[in-house]
Amino acid sequence: MSMSSILNTDDIKKALDAFAVADSFDHNKFFEMVGLKAKSSDDVKKVFTVLDADNSGFIEEEELKFVLKGFAKDGRDLTDKETKAFLKAADKDGDGKIGVDEFTNLVKE
């Protein structure tokens, strides 16, 4: 499954362009711009599955760094600062990784 089968490719491009500068990433604004906040929980879970590159059932810090590439191949890597802030916002149980429910809750905030 590809991200473009869930979200509009023009919206993805606009969102990636908006956060092209290092240390500018804001997950709330990004999820809104790509149209993810308006999607059903099932679609949000499909996006999670695409981002969970190793199919572990979690998005670990290393995968999180490449989260924008999950939306489009030409997405940039997140900086360490952005990655840690994103993880901190989503990781409610403190296990150092993001589960599907944590991701869904973060998107729907």
Disulfide bonds with the S-S distance in Angstrom:
none
